[in-house]
Amino acid sequence: MSGQRRERALVRPHVVTEGRAHPTRNTLDVATVVLATWAPVTGLSPEKRRVMELCRGGALAVAEVAAHLKLPTSVTKVLLSDLLDSGHIESRAAVRETEFPDQQLLQKVLDGLRALT
């Protein structure tokens, strides 16, 4: 990688986040799902407008947004927290496997219902 290219690669995330290294919210992880609201995109940076375009196509995980933007996850979290603060996107915690009902319990309920008929 040439020196000039490397320099641009280092500067760009700093410019994209307006010099901030940390999001305003610490609630986003790579599996958090974000979706766009119908707030107007006027006045948003190109990267934030792109996030809105992506999320209007359907809910995406933070990691997916970062991949589409070709930006580090940490930079993407700063952008997303700004959009959350301004009401442009909403977030939902990813459903964890432990939040699903126990398979054996569901089978027992099903067996019990079948026994009633």
Secondary structure as UniProt FT lines:
FT   HELIX           3..16
FT   TURN            17..19
FT   TURN            30..31
FT   STRAND          33..36
FT   TURN            42..43
FT   HELIX           46..56
FT   STRAND          60..61
FT   HELIX           62..69
FT   HELIX           73..85
FT   TURN            86..87
FT   STRAND          89..92
FT   HELIX           97..99
FT   HELIX           103..116
//
